Amino acid sequence: MNEENIRELSGANMDIDLVSENAPWAQFACPWNEVENTKEHRCAVKDTSICKYFRGIKYLDSVLCSYPQEE
């Protein structure tokens, strides 16, 4: 996977959840949720799971996402 396949999605909160409603800051939508017209996918859930497309966090609060390529 090269850097060209990584998106920076701004507005993540510390739960790393791009589906928060009524967040007081600008927030990108999860591209996987947009394609499937759902709100079920999360980048990471503490002590539970990490999305297969999640590639990390970039200062300040941007999620690095490889959707739709896993690797």
Secondary structure, DSSP 8 states (H G I E B T S, - for coil): --GGG-EEEE---TT--TT-SS-SS-----HHHHHHT-S---SEETTTEE-TTEEEEETTTEEEE-TT---
